[in-house]
Amino acid sequence: MRFFRGSVWASRSVSLLVWFLAVGGVYGGEPPSFTLDPSTVTAGRTLTVLCETTTSLRNARAQFGKTQTRFYKESPTQWRARLGIDAMEKPGSHTLLLTGASGGRRFTIDVPLRVRAGSYPVSKINLKPEKDSLYTSGAVAADGKRLASFYTKIGSSKKEWDGAFVQPSTGVVSSVFGARRSYGERPPSSAHSGVDLANAEGTVIQAPASGRVVLSEWMESFGHVVMLDHGQGIYSYYLHMKSRAVDVGQRVKQGHLLGLMGQEGVATGPHLHWSLAVAGVRVDPLEWVKRAIP
């Protein structure tokens, strides 16, 4: 198999259209085109890559750093991949790697990608000794590892959501996604992996989009926890709940009751921690509310 690489570029205001021409011999049909949206992505947000081709597309992957995802078929001529860009990603010039086979030829393509720094505050959180001990004992790290063992899976290939997500609960945003968290006297070491919505204990929590329940259990660090697989590498999860109302394997529609808000685990008051992962990387879930990501 011969490889082919990009040779023609065309810029757009919100996306980058790249045509790739076959090198050597006759290409079996029109060469595929790849559209990046957005063309410059902010750290902590979602990047989509649309492939359009009149020929077959096989084993196509998009990779950014160590994160890799597959292209999912949308129509006979369109495939789409989605990647999360980590909130701590270094701003500047990077490379997106596209691989696969189309029209009987394999391709390996390096696409320049620019990452813009996010504007994230530093927040200091003072915990009571019994809450802080969940960090020092390693419980938070262990529970976080268990969560990751679910949202980093390929999961369902079926796209469950349609259009924009809705906020899973009402309340005040008490901590934004990406905030550099400092617990007690410890220096900031990581970015907040979700959005915190604060309201009265017992406030209803609903599914922001259709999906399947893949996790529903109690965790020492996070209280009652629910995670949804929305398909094609998109997961969302909900922490610190007082109670949960769904079981593993259950399918839910947008607006379905997931549980009630609480302050279980590492929490300073009643609130919901809502995270959304794209290809295993947590991104700002409110981006998925503000715009419909295909």
Phi, psi and chi 1 to 4 in degrees:
 res  aa     phi    psi   chi1   chi2   chi3   chi4
   1 MET       -  134.4  -67.1  -73.3 -175.5      -
   2 ARG   -93.1  151.1  -64.9 -179.0 -180.0  178.8
   3 PHE   -96.9  152.5  -68.7   82.3      -      -
   4 PHE  -132.5  150.7   62.6   97.9      -      -
   5 ARG  -129.4  166.0  -64.3 -178.6  179.9  -86.0
   6 GLY   -67.6  144.9      -      -      -      -
   7 SER  -140.1   -9.5   57.6      -      -      -
   8 VAL  -133.2  134.3 -179.7      -      -      -
   9 TRP  -121.8  146.6  -69.3   80.1      -      -
  10 ALA  -144.7  125.5      -      -      -      -
  11 SER   -92.4  148.3  -64.8      -      -      -
  12 ARG  -129.4  166.9  -70.3 -178.4  175.3  179.5
  13 SER   -67.7  -39.2   58.0      -      -      -
  14 VAL  -117.1    0.0  -64.9      -      -      -
  15 SER  -151.1  168.2   65.0      -      -      -
  16 LEU  -122.9  118.0 -175.8   63.6      -      -
  17 LEU   -98.8  122.9 -178.6   63.5      -      -
  18 VAL  -123.2  123.1 -171.8      -      -      -
  19 TRP  -101.8  134.8  -71.9   93.8      -      -
  20 PHE  -118.6  123.7  -62.2   96.9      -      -
  21 LEU  -102.8  141.0  -55.8 -178.4      -      -
  22 ALA   -66.5  144.3      -      -      -      -
  23 VAL  -110.4  119.7  175.7      -      -      -
  24 GLY    84.0  123.6      -      -      -      -
  25 GLY    78.1 -173.5      -      -      -      -
  26 VAL  -100.1  129.3  178.2      -      -      -
  27 TYR   -76.7  137.6 -169.9   80.4      -      -
  28 GLY   -79.1   65.8      -      -      -      -
  29 GLY   114.5 -177.1      -      -      -      -
  30 GLU   -65.9  136.8  -69.8  -66.6  -35.4      -
  31 PRO   -66.7  151.5   25.2  -34.9      -      -
  32 PRO   -72.6  152.4   28.2  -35.0      -      -
  33 SER  -116.5  149.2   67.5      -      -      -
  34 PHE  -125.6  128.3  -65.7   87.4      -      -
  35 THR  -115.8  123.7  -55.7      -      -      -
  36 LEU   -97.2  132.7  -84.3   58.7      -      -
  37 ASP  -138.3  114.1 -175.7   19.0      -      -
  38 PRO   -82.4  168.5   31.5  -35.9      -      -
  39 SER   -75.0  -29.1   55.9      -      -      -
  40 THR  -122.0  119.0  -63.0      -      -      -
  41 VAL  -105.9  140.6   62.4      -      -      -
  42 THR   -84.5  137.9  -60.1      -      -      -
  43 ALA   -56.7  129.7      -      -      -      -
  44 GLY    97.1    4.6      -      -      -      -
  45 ARG  -117.3 -175.9  -57.3  -69.7  173.7   81.5
  46 THR  -108.4  135.8  -58.0      -      -      -
  47 LEU  -111.1  131.9  172.4   70.8      -      -
  48 THR  -114.5  146.6   68.6      -      -      -
  49 VAL  -127.1  116.5 -174.4      -      -      -
  50 LEU  -100.5  128.0  175.3   66.4      -      -
  51 CYS  -109.5  128.8  174.7      -      -      -
  52 GLU  -121.0  127.2  -63.9  179.2  -83.5      -
  53 THR  -157.0  146.4  178.4      -      -      -
  54 THR   -90.9   -4.1   57.3      -      -      -
  55 THR  -106.3 -178.2   65.7      -      -      -
  56 SER   -70.3  154.6   61.6      -      -      -
  57 LEU  -130.0  121.8 -172.7   69.4      -      -
  58 ARG  -128.1  140.1  -62.0 -178.6 -178.4  -82.5
  59 ASN    49.8   36.6  -59.0  -41.6      -      -
  60 ALA   -79.2  135.0      -      -      -      -
  61 ARG  -135.3  150.3  -61.2  -71.1 -173.6  -89.2
  62 ALA  -119.7  133.6      -      -      -      -
  63 GLN  -134.0  132.5 -177.5  171.8  -18.9      -
  64 PHE  -127.7  112.6 -179.6   78.4      -      -
  65 GLY    61.8 -125.9      -      -      -      -
  66 LYS   -92.2   -2.5  -64.8 -178.9  179.7  179.4
  67 THR   -91.9  127.0  -57.0      -      -      -
  68 GLN  -130.7  143.8 -175.5 -177.0   96.4      -
  69 THR  -143.2  165.8 -169.1      -      -      -
  70 ARG  -100.2  164.3   56.2  173.1  -73.6 -166.7
  71 PHE   -88.7  135.5  -79.8   83.4      -      -
  72 TYR  -109.1  136.7  -65.3   90.4      -      -
  73 LYS   -74.0  129.6 -170.1  173.0 -175.8  177.0
  74 GLU  -107.0  -31.7  -67.7 -172.9  -16.5      -
  75 SER  -157.2  175.2   74.2      -      -      -
  76 PRO   -57.8  -19.9  -28.4   37.3      -      -
  77 THR  -121.6    2.2   60.1      -      -      -
  78 GLN  -131.9  136.3  -65.9 -175.2  -35.8      -
  79 TRP  -131.5  151.1  -75.3 -101.9      -      -
  80 ARG  -138.6  140.0 -167.4 -179.2  -57.0  -87.1
  81 ALA  -121.0  150.0      -      -      -      -
  82 ARG  -131.2  134.5  -56.1  167.7 -168.2   86.2
  83 LEU  -129.4  138.5  -73.8  163.0      -      -
  84 GLY   -90.4  137.4      -      -      -      -
  85 ILE  -103.8  119.8  -52.7  -59.9      -      -
  86 ASP   -58.6  142.2 -165.0  -81.5      -      -
  87 ALA   -62.5  -24.1      -      -      -      -
  88 MET   -94.0    5.6  -57.9  -72.0  -77.1      -
  89 GLU   -61.6  138.5 -174.7   61.0   63.3      -
  90 LYS   -68.6  128.4 -177.7  179.0  178.7 -179.2
  91 PRO   -70.4  157.1   25.2  -34.0      -      -
  92 GLY   125.7 -158.2      -      -      -      -
  93 SER   -85.9  132.9  -61.6      -      -      -
  94 HIS  -135.5 -179.4  -65.4  -93.4      -      -
  95 THR  -128.7  131.8  -60.6      -      -      -
  96 LEU  -101.8  128.0  176.0   69.5      -      -
  97 LEU  -102.4  125.9  177.4   64.6      -      -
  98 LEU  -115.6  128.7  -55.3  175.5      -      -
  99 THR  -135.5  158.7   58.7      -      -      -
 100 GLY   154.1 -160.2      -      -      -      -
 101 ALA  -140.7  137.9      -      -      -      -
 102 SER  -148.1  137.2  179.4      -      -      -
 103 GLY    61.1   28.8      -      -      -      -
 104 GLY    83.3    6.4      -      -      -      -
 105 ARG  -128.9  140.9  -62.5  179.5 -175.8  -83.4
 106 ARG   -81.1  151.3  -73.1 -162.0   53.7   79.2
 107 PHE  -136.5  147.9   59.7   83.3      -      -
 108 THR  -135.3  114.7  -60.6      -      -      -
 109 ILE  -127.3  128.2  -54.7  161.5      -      -
 110 ASP   -98.3  118.8  -67.9  -30.7      -      -
 111 VAL  -112.1  122.9 -179.7      -      -      -
 112 PRO   -62.9  138.3  -20.0   32.4      -      -
 113 LEU  -139.7  132.2  176.4   65.9      -      -
 114 ARG  -103.9  132.0 -171.3  159.9 -171.8   82.2
 115 VAL  -108.6  130.4  175.0      -      -      -
 116 ARG  -100.2  139.8 -179.2 -170.1  -60.4  116.5
 117 ALA   -66.2  140.8      -      -      -      -
 118 GLY   -83.3  157.5      -      -      -      -
 119 SER  -100.4   92.5  178.5      -      -      -
 120 TYR  -118.8  131.0  -58.6  121.9      -      -
 121 PRO   -78.2  169.8   31.7  -36.6      -      -
 122 VAL  -104.4  127.8  174.6      -      -      -
 123 SER  -121.9  137.1   60.7      -      -      -
 124 LYS  -105.4  130.8 -176.1  174.2 -178.4  178.7
 125 ILE  -122.4  123.5  -60.4  173.8      -      -
 126 ASN  -101.0  121.1  -67.0  -46.2      -      -
 127 LEU  -106.6  149.7  -61.5  171.1      -      -
 128 LYS   -66.6  152.8  -67.1 -179.5  179.2  179.5
 129 PRO   -51.3  -40.8  -28.6   36.6      -      -
 130 GLU   -68.0  -30.0   62.9  -89.2   20.3      -
 131 LYS   -77.2  -42.9  -58.8  -79.3 -171.3  178.2
 132 ASP   -62.1  -30.5 -168.5   70.0      -      -
 133 SER   -64.4  -21.2   66.9      -      -      -
 134 LEU   -66.7  -27.6  -67.1  172.7      -      -
 135 TYR   -77.8  -50.2  -82.5   93.4      -      -
 136 THR   -67.0  -26.5   57.3      -      -      -
 137 SER   -81.3  -14.0   68.9      -      -      -
 138 GLY    92.3    1.2      -      -      -      -
 139 ALA   -64.5  -41.0      -      -      -      -
 140 VAL   -62.5  -44.7  170.3      -      -      -
 141 ALA   -62.8  -41.4      -      -      -      -
 142 ALA   -66.9  -43.4      -      -      -      -
 143 ASP   -68.1  -36.7  -73.4  -15.5      -      -
 144 GLY   -63.8  -37.1      -      -      -      -
 145 LYS   -65.6  -37.5 -174.1  176.1 -179.5  179.5
 146 ARG   -66.4  -42.3  175.2  157.4  174.9   75.5
 147 LEU   -58.5  -45.3  -72.2  172.6      -      -
 148 ALA   -63.1  -30.1      -      -      -      -
 149 SER   -65.0  -17.2   71.6      -      -      -
 150 PHE   -96.9  -51.3  -73.7   84.9      -      -
 151 TYR   -77.5   -6.0   66.5   71.8      -      -
 152 THR   -93.9   -1.2   54.7      -      -      -
 153 LYS   -76.0  157.2  -68.1  179.3  179.1  178.1
 154 ILE   -63.2  -43.1  -65.9  176.3      -      -
 155 GLY    70.9 -159.3      -      -      -      -
 156 SER   -69.1  140.3  171.9      -      -      -
 157 SER   -86.5   -6.7   61.4      -      -      -
 158 LYS   -86.7  130.3  179.0 -176.5  177.6 -177.8
 159 LYS   -76.0  116.9 -179.5 -175.7  174.8 -175.2
 160 GLU   -92.1  -32.9  -59.6  -80.4   -2.8      -
 161 TRP   -85.8  160.7   78.2   95.5      -      -
 162 ASP  -144.6  110.0 -177.3   20.0      -      -
 163 GLY    83.7 -163.0      -      -      -      -
 164 ALA   -71.8  150.0      -      -      -      -
 165 PHE   -75.1  164.2  -77.7   39.7      -      -
 166 VAL  -116.0  157.3  -62.4      -      -      -
 167 GLN   -63.5  134.9 -107.9 -174.9 -139.4      -
 168 PRO   -74.0  -13.8   26.8  -34.9      -      -
 169 SER  -157.8  164.7 -169.6      -      -      -
 170 THR   -92.2  160.5   57.7      -      -      -
 171 GLY   141.6  179.3      -      -      -      -
 172 VAL   -90.7  138.4  175.5      -      -      -
 173 VAL   -72.9  104.6  175.3      -      -      -
 174 SER   -90.1  -17.6   57.7      -      -      -
 175 SER  -154.2  124.6 -175.6      -      -      -
 176 VAL   -82.0  160.0  -61.7      -      -      -
 177 PHE   -63.3  142.7  170.8   83.8      -      -
 178 GLY    86.2   -7.5      -      -      -      -
 179 ALA   -59.7  136.2      -      -      -      -
 180 ARG   -76.9  115.9  -84.5   40.9  174.6  175.4
 181 ARG   -92.4  134.5  -49.3  -63.0  -68.3  -88.2
 182 SER  -124.9  115.7  172.9      -      -      -
 183 TYR   -99.9  120.1  -68.6   92.7      -      -
 184 GLY    63.7 -129.2      -      -      -      -
 185 GLU   -95.2    5.3  -61.3  -55.7  -43.0      -
 186 ARG   -74.9  144.7  -55.9 -179.2 -171.9   93.5
 187 PRO   -70.8  155.3   26.6  -35.1      -      -
 188 PRO   -57.0  130.4  -21.9   33.1      -      -
 189 SER  -128.1  -14.0   58.8      -      -      -
 190 SER  -155.6  168.4   61.7      -      -      -
 191 ALA   -95.2  142.9      -      -      -      -
 192 HIS   -59.9  125.9 -172.0 -145.7      -      -
 193 SER   -87.1    7.0   62.3      -      -      -
 194 GLY  -161.6 -164.6      -      -      -      -
 195 VAL  -114.2  135.1  169.8      -      -      -
 196 ASP  -100.3  126.0  -73.6  -10.2      -      -
 197 LEU  -112.4  116.7  -60.6  172.6      -      -
 198 ALA  -100.2  135.0      -      -      -      -
 199 ASN  -161.8 -174.4 -151.5  -27.4      -      -
 200 ALA   -68.5  146.3      -      -      -      -
 201 GLU   -57.3  135.5 -171.3  167.7  -46.2      -
 202 GLY    95.7   -2.1      -      -      -      -
 203 THR   -62.2  138.2  -59.6      -      -      -
 204 VAL   -67.3  139.0  167.5      -      -      -
 205 ILE  -118.1  126.2  -61.4  166.6      -      -
 206 GLN  -123.4  158.3  -60.1  173.4  -40.6      -
 207 ALA   -67.1  128.4      -      -      -      -
 208 PRO   -76.2  -15.8   30.2  -35.9      -      -
 209 ALA  -163.6  165.5      -      -      -      -
 210 SER   -65.1  150.4  -63.3      -      -      -
 211 GLY   179.7 -174.6      -      -      -      -
 212 ARG  -120.7  136.5 -175.6  174.4   66.6   88.1
 213 VAL   -74.1  120.6 -179.8      -      -      -
 214 VAL  -111.9  -12.0  -67.0      -      -      -
 215 LEU  -149.9  130.6 -177.3   65.7      -      -
 216 SER  -154.1   99.6  178.9      -      -      -
 217 GLU  -161.9  173.6   66.2 -176.5   47.7      -
 218 TRP   -93.9  134.6  167.6  -91.8      -      -
 219 MET  -125.7  137.9  -70.3 -173.5  175.4      -
 220 GLU   -55.9  -40.3 -175.9 -178.6    8.7      -
 221 SER   -82.4  -28.4  -54.9      -      -      -
 222 PHE  -122.3    5.7  -54.2  128.6      -      -
 223 GLY    68.8 -147.0      -      -      -      -
 224 HIS   -73.6  131.3  -72.6  -75.8      -      -
 225 VAL  -127.2  138.3  174.3      -      -      -
 226 VAL  -131.7  137.8  167.8      -      -      -
 227 MET  -129.1  138.2 -174.0 -178.7  -64.0      -
 228 LEU  -115.2  139.7  -57.2  178.0      -      -
 229 ASP   -99.4  112.8  176.8    2.3      -      -
 230 HIS   -92.2    1.7  -59.5  -73.6      -      -
 231 GLY    92.3  154.2      -      -      -      -
 232 GLN    55.3   39.2  -60.9 -170.6   -4.8      -
 233 GLY    84.9    9.9      -      -      -      -
 234 ILE  -106.0  122.1  -47.9  -58.3      -      -
 235 TYR  -127.9  151.9  -71.0   84.7      -      -
 236 SER  -135.1  148.6   63.4      -      -      -
 237 TYR  -142.8  162.0   61.9   82.6      -      -
 238 TYR  -136.5  125.6  -47.9   85.0      -      -
 239 LEU  -120.0  163.6  -50.7 -179.3      -      -
 240 HIS    69.1   21.8  -51.4  -58.7      -      -
 241 MET   -73.7  147.6  -67.3 -165.9  -66.4      -
 242 LYS   -71.7  -36.5  177.6 -178.6  179.8  179.6
 243 SER  -156.2  163.0   61.4      -      -      -
 244 ARG  -127.1  153.1   58.3 -172.8 -169.3  -83.7
 245 ALA  -124.5   14.1      -      -      -      -
 246 VAL  -133.2  160.1  -69.7      -      -      -
 247 ASP  -118.8  156.6  -61.6  -43.7      -      -
 248 VAL   -59.0  135.5  171.5      -      -      -
 249 GLY    94.4  -14.0      -      -      -      -
 250 GLN   -75.1  138.5 -174.8  175.5  -17.6      -
 251 ARG   -96.0  137.7  -68.3 -166.2  174.1  -85.1
 252 VAL  -127.1  151.9  -61.9      -      -      -
 253 LYS  -102.2  165.7  -62.3  -68.0 -173.5 -179.1
 254 GLN   -56.6  128.7 -171.8  177.0   70.6      -
 255 GLY    95.7   -5.3      -      -      -      -
 256 HIS   -68.3  138.8 -170.3  105.4      -      -
 257 LEU   -65.4  124.9  177.2   66.2      -      -
 258 LEU  -102.2  -33.4  -61.1  179.8      -      -
 259 GLY   169.4 -165.8      -      -      -      -
 260 LEU  -123.3  143.2  -58.8  177.9      -      -
 261 MET   -64.0  142.4 -171.4  177.7  -66.3      -
 262 GLY  -146.9 -161.5      -      -      -      -
 263 GLN  -140.2   39.8   51.4 -175.3  -36.3      -
 264 GLU   -80.2  148.9  -48.1  -57.4  -45.8      -
 265 GLY    75.4 -146.4      -      -      -      -
 266 VAL   -77.6   87.0 -177.3      -      -      -
 267 ALA  -147.5  142.7      -      -      -      -
 268 THR   -97.6   -4.4   57.3      -      -      -
 269 GLY  -178.2  172.1      -      -      -      -
 270 PRO   -64.6  124.2   20.9  -31.1      -      -
 271 HIS  -166.0  167.5   75.1  -77.6      -      -
 272 LEU  -112.3  128.0  169.7   68.5      -      -
 273 HIS   -95.7  121.3  173.2  101.8      -      -
 274 TRP  -119.2  119.0  171.3   33.5      -      -
 275 SER  -116.2  151.8  -80.1      -      -      -
 276 LEU  -135.5  129.4 -168.6  145.7      -      -
 277 ALA  -115.3  136.7      -      -      -      -
 278 VAL  -121.2  115.0  178.4      -      -      -
 279 ALA    53.0   38.6      -      -      -      -
 280 GLY    86.4    0.8      -      -      -      -
 281 VAL  -113.6  126.4  176.0      -      -      -
 282 ARG   -71.6  132.3  -87.2   82.4   58.6   87.2
 283 VAL  -127.5  172.6  -60.9      -      -      -
 284 ASP   -67.5  113.2 -171.9   -8.1      -      -
 285 PRO   -66.8  -25.4   21.6  -31.0      -      -
 286 LEU   -68.3  -21.4  -69.9 -179.9      -      -
 287 GLU   -61.1  -36.6  178.9 -170.7   16.8      -
 288 TRP   -75.1  -14.8  -73.9   65.9      -      -
 289 VAL   -87.2  -39.3  173.5      -      -      -
 290 LYS   -74.2  -25.8  -65.4  173.7 -177.7  175.0
 291 ARG  -144.9  149.5   70.1 -176.2 -177.0  103.3
 292 ALA   -80.2  114.5      -      -      -      -
 293 ILE   -96.2  117.7  -63.1  179.6      -      -
 294 PRO   -70.6      -   27.1  -34.5      -      -
